[in-house]
Amino acid sequence: MFESYKKIFFVGIKGVAMANLARIFTQLGKEVAGSDLSSEFITESTLLDLGIKIINDFSGDKLPDDIDLVVYAASHEGIKNPQVVEAKKRGIEIIHQAVLIGKLSTMFSNTIAVAGCHGKTTTSSLLAYLFIKLKIDSSHLIGVPTFNNIPGGKYKGKNFFVVEADEYGMNPPEDITPKFLKLFPDYAIITNIDHDHPDIYKTFEDVEKSFSKFIANVVNSIKSDPRIAICGDDTRLLKLFDNIEKNLFITYGFDAKNDIWAEEIISDHDSTRFTINSPSYNIKGKKITASIFGEKNVLNILGAISMLLILGFKIDDIANLIVGFTGAKRRFELVVSVNGYKVFDDYAHHPKEIEATIAAFKSRYPQSRLVIIFQPHTYLRTRELMAEFVKSFKKVEQIILLPIFKSAREVTDDSGVSSRMLEKKSIESGNVHVYAVESEKEAIKKLSEILQMGDIICTMGAGDVYKMKSEIVELLDC
Protein backbone atom coordinates (compact mmCIF):
# COMPACT_ATOMS: atom_id res chain seq x y z
CA MET A 1 0.00 0.00 0.00
CA PHE A 2 2.76 2.46 0.91
CA GLU A 3 5.29 1.11 -1.61
CA SER A 4 5.66 4.45 -3.42
CA TYR A 5 6.74 6.25 -0.26
CA LYS A 6 10.37 5.74 0.64
CA LYS A 7 10.96 8.86 2.76
CA ILE A 8 8.25 10.27 5.03
CA PHE A 9 8.45 13.55 6.90
CA PHE A 10 6.29 14.19 10.00
CA VAL A 11 5.51 17.79 10.96
CA GLY A 12 5.17 17.93 14.76
CA ILE A 13 6.93 14.59 15.13
CA LYS A 14 7.45 14.91 18.90
CA GLY A 15 3.71 14.74 19.57
CA VAL A 16 2.81 11.38 21.07
CA ALA A 17 0.54 10.18 18.24
CA MET A 18 2.94 11.44 15.56
CA ALA A 19 5.94 9.83 17.26
CA ASN A 20 4.17 6.48 17.50
CA LEU A 21 3.04 6.68 13.89
CA ALA A 22 6.60 7.51 12.86
CA ARG A 23 7.82 4.49 14.79
CA ILE A 24 5.41 2.19 12.93
CA PHE A 25 6.56 3.49 9.55
CA THR A 26 10.16 2.98 10.60
CA GLN A 27 9.25 -0.64 11.33
CA LEU A 28 7.63 -0.82 7.89
CA GLY A 29 11.03 0.00 6.41
CA LYS A 30 10.50 3.67 5.61
CA GLU A 31 13.11 6.38 6.09
CA VAL A 32 11.53 8.75 8.59
CA ALA A 33 12.38 12.29 9.65
CA GLY A 34 10.41 15.18 11.10
CA SER A 35 10.27 18.62 12.61
CA ASP A 36 9.11 20.16 15.86
CA LEU A 37 9.84 22.79 18.47
CA SER A 38 13.22 22.75 20.18
CA SER A 39 11.59 22.10 23.56
CA GLU A 40 12.18 18.70 25.14
CA PHE A 41 9.23 16.32 24.72
CA ILE A 42 8.38 13.05 26.44
CA THR A 43 8.84 11.20 23.12
CA GLU A 44 12.18 12.69 22.13
CA SER A 45 14.57 10.03 23.44
CA THR A 46 12.56 7.26 21.76
CA LEU A 47 12.70 9.01 18.39
CA LEU A 48 16.44 9.58 18.68
CA ASP A 49 17.00 5.95 19.71
CA LEU A 50 15.29 4.95 16.46
CA GLY A 51 17.76 7.10 14.54
CA ILE A 52 15.06 9.50 13.39
CA LYS A 53 16.38 12.93 12.46
CA ILE A 54 14.49 15.79 14.12
CA ILE A 55 14.69 19.34 12.76
CA ASN A 56 13.87 21.81 15.51
CA ASP A 57 12.48 24.35 13.10
CA PHE A 58 9.25 24.67 11.09
CA SER A 59 10.70 26.97 8.42
CA GLY A 60 9.81 25.96 4.89
CA ASP A 61 13.43 26.04 3.73
CA LYS A 62 14.29 23.40 6.35
CA LEU A 63 12.11 20.80 4.61
CA PRO A 64 14.49 18.21 3.09
CA ASP A 65 14.62 17.92 -0.70
CA ASP A 66 14.12 14.18 -1.15
CA ILE A 67 10.79 13.63 0.63
CA ASP A 68 7.94 11.55 -0.85
CA LEU A 69 5.24 12.32 1.73
CA VAL A 70 4.65 15.01 4.38
CA VAL A 71 2.34 14.20 7.30
CA TYR A 72 0.69 16.95 9.33
CA ALA A 73 -2.00 17.36 12.01
CA ALA A 74 -3.91 20.20 13.66
CA SER A 75 -1.02 21.38 15.80
CA HIS A 76 1.57 23.95 14.72
CA GLU A 77 -0.81 25.72 12.31
CA GLY A 78 -1.91 22.50 10.64
CA ILE A 79 -2.21 22.81 6.86
CA LYS A 80 -0.86 26.36 7.13
CA ASN A 81 2.42 25.20 8.66
CA PRO A 82 5.30 26.63 6.57
CA GLN A 83 6.68 23.17 5.80
CA VAL A 84 3.29 21.87 4.69
CA VAL A 85 2.89 24.96 2.49
CA GLU A 86 6.39 24.39 1.10
CA ALA A 87 5.65 20.73 0.37
CA LYS A 88 2.56 21.70 -1.64
CA LYS A 89 4.63 24.28 -3.53
CA ARG A 90 7.19 21.62 -4.46
CA GLY A 91 4.51 19.14 -5.51
CA ILE A 92 5.22 16.77 -2.62
CA GLU A 93 2.19 14.80 -1.49
CA ILE A 94 0.77 15.89 1.87
CA ILE A 95 -1.59 13.90 4.07
CA HIS A 96 -3.35 14.53 7.36
CA GLN A 97 -2.33 12.24 10.20
CA ALA A 98 -5.90 10.94 10.60
CA VAL A 99 -6.21 10.05 6.92
CA LEU A 100 -2.87 8.24 7.05
CA ILE A 101 -3.98 6.25 10.11
CA GLY A 102 -7.19 5.36 8.30
CA LYS A 103 -5.20 4.06 5.32
CA LEU A 104 -2.80 2.23 7.62
CA SER A 105 -5.70 0.46 9.33
CA THR A 106 -6.81 -1.12 6.04
CA MET A 107 -3.62 -3.22 6.04
CA PHE A 108 -4.98 -5.33 8.88
CA SER A 109 -7.50 -8.17 8.93
CA ASN A 110 -9.11 -6.87 12.12
CA THR A 111 -8.96 -3.23 13.15
CA ILE A 112 -10.26 -2.51 16.66
CA ALA A 113 -10.86 1.16 17.42
CA VAL A 114 -11.16 2.31 21.04
CA ALA A 115 -13.21 5.50 21.33
CA GLY A 116 -14.66 7.56 24.15
CA CYS A 117 -14.10 10.90 25.81
CA HIS A 118 -12.34 9.35 28.82
CA GLY A 119 -10.48 6.10 29.42
CA LYS A 120 -9.70 5.17 25.82
CA THR A 121 -5.91 5.30 26.27
CA THR A 122 -5.91 2.91 29.23
CA THR A 123 -8.46 0.61 27.57
CA SER A 124 -6.59 0.43 24.26
CA SER A 125 -3.24 -0.04 26.06
CA LEU A 126 -4.67 -2.90 28.11
CA LEU A 127 -6.17 -4.55 25.03
CA ALA A 128 -2.86 -4.32 23.16
CA TYR A 129 -1.05 -5.68 26.23
CA LEU A 130 -3.43 -8.64 26.45
CA PHE A 131 -2.92 -9.51 22.79
CA ILE A 132 0.83 -9.60 23.44
CA LYS A 133 0.43 -11.77 26.53
CA LEU A 134 -1.96 -14.09 24.66
CA LYS A 135 0.88 -14.48 22.13
CA ILE A 136 -1.22 -13.09 19.31
CA ASP A 137 0.64 -11.20 16.60
CA SER A 138 -0.86 -7.74 16.74
CA SER A 139 -0.01 -4.12 16.03
CA HIS A 140 -1.18 -1.00 17.82
CA LEU A 141 -1.22 2.80 17.67
CA ILE A 142 -2.11 4.44 20.96
CA GLY A 143 -1.75 8.04 22.18
CA VAL A 144 0.71 7.24 24.94
CA PRO A 145 4.54 7.05 24.95
CA THR A 146 4.60 3.62 26.61
CA PHE A 147 2.56 1.15 28.64
CA ASN A 148 4.31 -1.58 30.62
CA ASN A 149 7.50 -0.35 28.90
CA ILE A 150 5.92 -1.25 25.53
CA PRO A 151 6.00 1.54 22.93
CA GLY A 152 2.65 3.16 22.15
CA GLY A 153 3.22 2.47 18.45
CA LYS A 154 4.23 -0.98 17.29
CA TYR A 155 3.95 -3.05 14.11
CA LYS A 156 3.92 -6.83 14.43
CA GLY A 157 1.82 -8.64 11.89
CA LYS A 158 -1.36 -7.83 10.00
CA ASN A 159 -3.92 -9.79 11.99
CA PHE A 160 -5.06 -7.38 14.72
CA PHE A 161 -4.62 -3.62 14.91
CA VAL A 162 -5.62 -1.74 18.07
CA VAL A 163 -6.01 1.98 17.44
CA GLU A 164 -7.04 4.75 19.79
CA ALA A 165 -9.81 6.69 18.03
CA ASP A 166 -9.47 10.46 18.56
CA GLU A 167 -12.67 12.53 18.46
CA TYR A 168 -10.81 15.85 18.04
CA GLY A 169 -11.15 17.84 14.80
CA MET A 170 -8.97 17.51 11.71
CA ASN A 171 -7.79 21.09 11.25
CA PRO A 172 -9.84 23.54 13.35
CA PRO A 173 -11.29 26.04 12.91
CA GLU A 174 -11.40 25.50 9.12
CA ASP A 175 -12.11 21.76 9.28
CA ILE A 176 -13.69 20.38 12.46
CA THR A 177 -14.39 16.92 11.03
CA PRO A 178 -13.70 14.46 13.88
CA LYS A 179 -10.54 12.49 13.18
CA PHE A 180 -12.09 9.17 14.13
CA LEU A 181 -14.48 9.46 11.18
CA LYS A 182 -11.50 8.73 8.93
CA LEU A 183 -11.43 5.26 10.48
CA PHE A 184 -13.62 2.40 9.28
CA PRO A 185 -12.89 -0.19 11.96
CA ASP A 186 -14.10 -3.76 12.06
CA TYR A 187 -14.69 -3.63 15.82
CA ALA A 188 -14.91 -0.91 18.46
CA ILE A 189 -14.96 -0.29 22.19
CA ILE A 190 -16.70 2.91 23.29
CA THR A 191 -15.97 3.82 26.90
CA ASN A 192 -18.32 6.83 27.33
CA ILE A 193 -19.37 10.14 25.82
CA ASP A 194 -19.05 13.59 27.36
CA HIS A 195 -18.76 17.25 26.39
CA ASP A 196 -15.14 18.11 25.73
CA HIS A 197 -13.15 19.98 23.06
CA PRO A 198 -15.51 22.98 23.04
CA ASP A 199 -13.67 24.40 20.03
CA ILE A 200 -14.99 21.41 18.04
CA TYR A 201 -18.22 20.57 19.84
CA LYS A 202 -20.28 23.60 20.78
CA THR A 203 -22.91 21.43 22.50
CA PHE A 204 -23.23 17.92 23.83
CA GLU A 205 -25.62 17.21 20.95
CA ASP A 206 -22.70 17.80 18.57
CA VAL A 207 -20.75 15.11 20.44
CA GLU A 208 -23.68 12.70 20.07
CA LYS A 209 -23.88 13.34 16.32
CA SER A 210 -20.19 12.61 15.80
CA PHE A 211 -20.25 9.42 17.84
CA SER A 212 -23.38 8.28 15.99
CA LYS A 213 -21.48 8.63 12.71
CA PHE A 214 -18.54 6.72 14.16
CA ILE A 215 -20.87 3.94 15.33
CA ALA A 216 -22.37 3.75 11.83
CA ASN A 217 -18.89 3.23 10.37
CA VAL A 218 -18.41 0.19 12.63
CA VAL A 219 -21.93 -1.18 12.13
CA ASN A 220 -21.33 -1.11 8.36
CA SER A 221 -18.36 -3.44 8.77
CA ILE A 222 -18.74 -6.87 7.19
CA LYS A 223 -17.49 -8.65 10.30
CA SER A 224 -19.60 -11.13 12.23
CA ASP A 225 -21.77 -9.98 15.15
CA PRO A 226 -21.35 -8.50 17.69
CA ARG A 227 -18.83 -5.82 16.73
CA ILE A 228 -19.04 -3.18 19.43
CA ALA A 229 -18.57 -3.22 23.22
CA ILE A 230 -19.96 -0.20 25.06
CA CYS A 231 -20.26 0.90 28.66
CA GLY A 232 -23.96 0.33 29.28
CA ASP A 233 -23.86 2.33 32.51
CA ASP A 234 -23.42 5.48 30.41
CA THR A 235 -27.08 6.12 29.63
CA ARG A 236 -26.27 8.88 27.15
CA LEU A 237 -24.03 6.52 25.20
CA LEU A 238 -26.55 3.70 25.41
CA LYS A 239 -29.21 5.99 23.94
CA LEU A 240 -27.19 6.21 20.71
CA PHE A 241 -27.86 2.49 20.22
CA ASP A 242 -31.66 2.76 20.46
CA ASN A 243 -32.08 2.05 16.76
CA ILE A 244 -29.23 -0.43 16.37
CA GLU A 245 -29.91 -4.16 16.40
CA LYS A 246 -28.89 -5.67 19.75
CA ASN A 247 -26.93 -8.48 18.11
CA LEU A 248 -24.45 -5.86 16.87
CA PHE A 249 -23.22 -4.77 20.31
CA ILE A 250 -22.73 -5.89 23.89
CA THR A 251 -22.74 -3.80 27.06
CA TYR A 252 -20.52 -3.85 30.12
CA GLY A 253 -20.59 -2.00 33.45
CA PHE A 254 -21.58 -2.36 37.09
CA ASP A 255 -25.30 -2.79 36.51
CA ALA A 256 -26.41 -6.42 36.28
CA LYS A 257 -28.58 -5.44 33.32
CA ASN A 258 -25.42 -5.34 31.20
CA ASP A 259 -24.20 -8.34 29.21
CA ILE A 260 -21.02 -8.32 31.32
CA TRP A 261 -20.81 -6.72 34.75
CA ALA A 262 -18.42 -6.34 37.67
CA GLU A 263 -19.22 -6.51 41.37
CA GLU A 264 -17.58 -7.00 44.79
CA ILE A 265 -14.91 -4.37 44.08
CA ILE A 266 -12.18 -4.13 46.73
CA SER A 267 -9.07 -1.91 46.59
CA ASP A 268 -5.98 -1.61 48.77
CA HIS A 269 -2.45 -0.23 48.31
CA ASP A 270 -1.42 -3.11 46.06
CA SER A 271 -4.35 -4.09 43.87
CA THR A 272 -7.98 -3.86 42.84
CA ARG A 273 -10.02 -7.05 43.06
CA PHE A 274 -13.49 -7.77 41.69
CA THR A 275 -15.61 -10.47 40.13
CA ILE A 276 -17.25 -10.48 36.72
CA ASN A 277 -20.41 -12.16 35.50
CA SER A 278 -21.91 -12.76 32.09
CA PRO A 279 -24.68 -15.26 31.34
CA SER A 280 -24.04 -14.59 27.63
CA TYR A 281 -20.48 -15.90 27.95
CA ASN A 282 -21.10 -18.46 30.72
CA ILE A 283 -19.16 -16.47 33.30
CA LYS A 284 -20.21 -16.49 36.94
CA GLY A 285 -18.21 -14.90 39.76
CA LYS A 286 -14.88 -14.97 37.91
CA LYS A 287 -12.27 -13.33 40.14
CA ILE A 288 -10.06 -10.64 38.64
CA THR A 289 -7.05 -8.98 40.25
CA ALA A 290 -5.72 -5.76 38.70
CA SER A 291 -2.75 -3.48 39.34
CA ILE A 292 -4.62 -0.33 38.29
CA PHE A 293 -7.02 1.51 40.55
CA GLY A 294 -10.42 3.17 40.73
CA GLU A 295 -13.87 2.22 39.47
CA LYS A 296 -13.21 3.90 36.12
CA ASN A 297 -10.31 1.53 35.57
CA VAL A 298 -12.53 -1.43 36.43
CA LEU A 299 -14.76 -0.24 33.57
CA ASN A 300 -11.71 0.08 31.31
CA ILE A 301 -10.74 -3.49 32.16
CA LEU A 302 -14.29 -4.68 31.42
CA GLY A 303 -14.12 -2.94 28.04
CA ALA A 304 -10.95 -4.78 27.03
CA ILE A 305 -12.26 -8.11 28.34
CA SER A 306 -15.56 -7.61 26.49
CA MET A 307 -13.78 -7.12 23.17
CA LEU A 308 -11.66 -10.24 23.66
CA LEU A 309 -14.81 -12.24 24.44
CA ILE A 310 -16.40 -10.88 21.24
CA LEU A 311 -13.34 -12.09 19.33
CA GLY A 312 -13.69 -15.60 20.76
CA PHE A 313 -11.09 -15.63 23.53
CA LYS A 314 -11.95 -17.40 26.77
CA ILE A 315 -12.17 -15.70 30.15
CA ASP A 316 -9.93 -18.35 31.73
CA ASP A 317 -7.15 -17.38 29.30
CA ILE A 318 -7.63 -13.66 29.96
CA ALA A 319 -8.28 -13.34 33.70
CA ASN A 320 -4.82 -14.11 35.11
CA LEU A 321 -3.11 -11.76 32.65
CA ILE A 322 -4.87 -8.60 33.88
CA VAL A 323 -2.74 -8.22 37.02
CA GLY A 324 0.42 -7.81 34.93
CA PHE A 325 -0.81 -4.59 33.34
CA THR A 326 0.64 -1.71 35.33
CA GLY A 327 -0.93 1.08 33.30
CA ALA A 328 -0.15 3.57 30.57
CA LYS A 329 2.49 6.26 30.90
CA ARG A 330 1.10 9.37 32.65
CA ARG A 331 -2.04 7.54 33.78
CA PHE A 332 -2.04 7.24 37.59
CA GLU A 333 1.70 6.64 37.28
CA LEU A 334 3.75 6.24 40.44
CA VAL A 335 6.85 8.29 39.66
CA VAL A 336 8.80 7.97 42.91
CA SER A 337 8.51 7.20 46.63
CA VAL A 338 10.77 9.28 48.85
CA ASN A 339 10.93 9.89 52.61
CA GLY A 340 7.37 8.70 53.25
CA TYR A 341 5.88 10.64 50.33
CA LYS A 342 4.59 9.21 47.06
CA VAL A 343 4.68 11.25 43.85
CA PHE A 344 2.31 10.37 41.00
CA ASP A 345 1.71 11.82 37.56
CA ASP A 346 -1.59 11.76 35.67
CA TYR A 347 -2.85 13.05 32.33
CA ALA A 348 -6.33 14.05 33.60
CA HIS A 349 -7.35 17.39 32.10
CA HIS A 350 -11.16 17.22 32.03
CA PRO A 351 -13.25 17.62 35.21
CA LYS A 352 -14.67 14.08 34.91
CA GLU A 353 -11.15 12.68 34.58
CA ILE A 354 -9.99 14.68 37.60
CA GLU A 355 -12.88 13.31 39.66
CA ALA A 356 -12.14 9.75 38.53
CA THR A 357 -8.44 10.07 39.35
CA ILE A 358 -9.16 11.54 42.78
CA ALA A 359 -11.60 8.67 43.45
CA ALA A 360 -8.88 6.18 42.47
CA PHE A 361 -6.48 7.79 44.95
CA LYS A 362 -9.10 7.69 47.69
CA SER A 363 -9.79 4.00 47.09
CA ARG A 364 -6.09 3.10 47.13
CA TYR A 365 -4.95 5.45 49.90
CA PRO A 366 -8.05 6.22 51.99
CA GLN A 367 -6.03 7.48 54.98
CA SER A 368 -3.67 9.77 53.06
CA ARG A 369 -4.00 13.42 52.18
CA LEU A 370 -3.85 14.23 48.47
CA VAL A 371 -2.06 17.31 47.06
CA ILE A 372 -2.51 17.98 43.33
CA ILE A 373 -0.43 20.30 41.18
CA PHE A 374 -2.79 20.89 38.27
CA GLN A 375 -1.95 22.52 34.96
CA PRO A 376 -5.16 23.47 33.11
CA HIS A 377 -5.01 22.58 29.42
CA THR A 378 -6.22 25.12 26.83
CA TYR A 379 -7.93 28.43 27.53
CA LEU A 380 -11.18 27.47 25.84
CA ARG A 381 -11.66 24.25 27.81
CA THR A 382 -10.88 26.09 31.06
CA ARG A 383 -13.41 28.79 30.28
CA GLU A 384 -16.20 26.53 29.01
CA LEU A 385 -15.88 23.96 31.81
CA MET A 386 -15.04 26.40 34.62
CA ALA A 387 -17.94 25.38 36.87
CA GLU A 388 -17.18 21.68 36.40
CA PHE A 389 -13.50 22.23 37.27
CA VAL A 390 -14.47 24.08 40.44
CA LYS A 391 -16.75 21.20 41.42
CA SER A 392 -14.05 18.58 40.78
CA PHE A 393 -11.54 20.44 42.95
CA LYS A 394 -13.80 20.02 46.01
CA LYS A 395 -12.89 16.33 46.19
CA VAL A 396 -9.21 16.98 47.03
CA GLU A 397 -7.55 18.37 50.17
CA GLN A 398 -5.06 20.74 48.51
CA ILE A 399 -4.65 21.85 44.89
CA ILE A 400 -2.05 24.14 43.34
CA LEU A 401 -2.97 25.65 39.96
CA LEU A 402 -0.22 26.34 37.45
CA PRO A 403 -0.78 28.82 34.61
CA ILE A 404 -2.90 27.47 31.76
CA PHE A 405 -0.97 25.39 29.23
CA LYS A 406 -1.62 26.64 25.72
CA SER A 407 -2.10 23.82 23.23
CA ALA A 408 0.04 23.74 20.09
CA ARG A 409 -3.19 23.93 18.09
CA GLU A 410 -4.50 26.95 20.04
CA VAL A 411 -3.84 30.10 18.04
CA THR A 412 -4.46 32.76 20.67
CA ASP A 413 -6.35 33.49 23.88
CA ASP A 414 -8.90 36.27 23.75
CA SER A 415 -11.07 35.15 26.65
CA GLY A 416 -9.16 36.59 29.59
CA VAL A 417 -9.49 33.29 31.40
CA SER A 418 -6.72 32.27 33.82
CA SER A 419 -5.86 29.99 36.70
CA ARG A 420 -6.46 32.98 39.00
CA MET A 421 -10.05 32.91 37.79
CA LEU A 422 -10.30 29.22 38.72
CA GLU A 423 -8.89 30.01 42.16
CA LYS A 424 -11.37 32.86 42.66
CA LYS A 425 -14.37 30.74 41.61
CA SER A 426 -13.22 27.90 43.86
CA ILE A 427 -12.86 30.16 46.90
CA GLU A 428 -16.29 31.66 46.19
CA SER A 429 -17.70 28.11 46.23
CA GLY A 430 -16.22 27.52 49.68
CA ASN A 431 -13.02 25.70 48.70
CA VAL A 432 -10.23 27.73 50.31
CA HIS A 433 -7.51 25.14 49.59
CA VAL A 434 -7.03 26.10 45.95
CA TYR A 435 -3.93 28.16 45.18
CA ALA A 436 -3.09 29.72 41.81
CA VAL A 437 0.59 30.42 41.16
CA GLU A 438 2.45 32.14 38.33
CA SER A 439 5.33 29.70 37.82
CA GLU A 440 6.67 26.24 38.63
CA LYS A 441 9.09 27.85 41.08
CA GLU A 442 6.18 29.43 42.94
CA ALA A 443 4.35 26.08 42.87
CA ILE A 444 7.27 24.36 44.59
CA LYS A 445 7.34 27.12 47.22
CA LYS A 446 3.61 26.70 47.89
CA LEU A 447 4.02 22.92 48.02
CA SER A 448 6.74 23.30 50.67
CA GLU A 449 4.36 25.42 52.76
CA ILE A 450 1.38 23.05 52.70
CA LEU A 451 3.09 19.63 52.76
CA GLN A 452 2.42 17.21 55.59
CA MET A 453 4.28 13.98 56.26
CA GLY A 454 2.84 11.06 54.28
CA ASP A 455 1.06 13.21 51.68
CA ILE A 456 0.37 11.82 48.22
CA ILE A 457 1.44 14.34 45.57
CA CYS A 458 0.18 14.22 41.99
CA THR A 459 1.19 16.36 39.03
CA MET A 460 -1.82 16.48 36.73
CA GLY A 461 -2.67 17.81 33.27
CA ALA A 462 -2.18 17.26 29.55
CA GLY A 463 0.67 19.77 29.21
CA ASP A 464 4.25 19.55 30.48
CA VAL A 465 3.55 19.50 34.23
CA TYR A 466 5.21 16.05 34.39
CA LYS A 467 8.57 17.82 33.99
CA MET A 468 8.30 19.07 37.60
CA LYS A 469 9.33 15.67 38.95
CA SER A 470 12.96 16.57 39.71
CA GLU A 471 12.04 19.79 41.55
CA ILE A 472 9.45 17.95 43.66
CA VAL A 473 11.88 15.14 44.50
CA GLU A 474 14.55 17.69 45.45
CA LEU A 475 12.08 19.30 47.86
CA LEU A 476 11.04 15.99 49.42
CA ASP A 477 14.58 14.69 49.68
CA CYS A 478 15.79 17.57 51.87
Stockholm file with secondary structure:
# STOCKHOLM 1.0

chainA/1-478         MFESYKKIFFVGIKGVAMANLARIFTQLGKEVAGSDLSSEFITESTLLDLGIKIINDFSGDKLPDDIDLVVYAASHEGIKNPQVVEAKKRGIEIIHQAVLIGKLSTMFSNTIAVAGCHGKTTTSSLLAYLFIKLKIDSSHLIGVPTFNNIPGGKYKGKNFFVVEADEYGMNPPEDITPKFLKLFPDYAIITNIDHDHPDIYKTFEDVEKSFSKFIANVVNSIKSDPRIAICGDDTRLLKLFDNIEKNLFITYGFDAKNDIWAEEIISDHDSTRFTINSPSYNIKGKKITASIFGEKNVLNILGAISMLLILGFKIDDIANLIVGFTGAKRRFELVVSVNGYKVFDDYAHHPKEIEATIAAFKSRYPQSRLVIIFQPHTYLRTRELMAEFVKSFKKVEQIILLPIFKSAREVTDDSGVSSRMLEKKSIESGNVHVYAVESEKEAIKKLSEILQMGDIICTMGAGDVYKMKSEIVELLDC
#=GR chainA/1-478 SS CCTTCSEEEEETTTSHHHHHHHHHHHHTTCEEEEECCSSCCTTHHHHHHTTCEEESCCCGGGSCSSCSEEEECSSTTGGGSHHHHHHHHHTCEEEEHHHHHHHHHTTSSEEEEEECSSSHHHHHHHHHHHHHHTTCCEEEEEEEEEETTEEEEECCCSSEEEEECCCSEEETTTEEEEGGGGCCCSEEEECCCCCCCTTTCSSHHHHHHHHHHHHHHHHTSCSCSCCEEEETTCHHHHHTTTTSCGGGEEEEESSTTSSEEEEEEEECSSCEEEEEEEGGGTEEEEEEEESSCSHHHHHHHHHHHHHHHHTTCCHHHHGGGGGGCCCBTTSSEEEEEETTEEEEEECCCSHHHHHHHHHHHHHHCTTSCEEEEECCBCHHHHHHTHHHHHHHHTTSSEEEECCCBCCTTCCCCCSCCCHHHHHHHHHHTTCCCEEECSSHHHHHHHHHHHCCTTCEEEEESSSSGGGGHHHHHHHHTC
#=GC SS_cons         CCTTCSEEEEETTTSHHHHHHHHHHHHTTCEEEEECCSSCCTTHHHHHHTTCEEESCCCGGGSCSSCSEEEECSSTTGGGSHHHHHHHHHTCEEEEHHHHHHHHHTTSSEEEEEECSSSHHHHHHHHHHHHHHTTCCEEEEEEEEEETTEEEEECCCSSEEEEECCCSEEETTTEEEEGGGGCCCSEEEECCCCCCCTTTCSSHHHHHHHHHHHHHHHHTSCSCSCCEEEETTCHHHHHTTTTSCGGGEEEEESSTTSSEEEEEEEECSSCEEEEEEEGGGTEEEEEEEESSCSHHHHHHHHHHHHHHHHTTCCHHHHGGGGGGCCCBTTSSEEEEEETTEEEEEECCCSHHHHHHHHHHHHHHCTTSCEEEEECCBCHHHHHHTHHHHHHHHTTSSEEEECCCBCCTTCCCCCSCCCHHHHHHHHHHTTCCCEEECSSHHHHHHHHHHHCCTTCEEEEESSSSGGGGHHHHHHHHTC
//
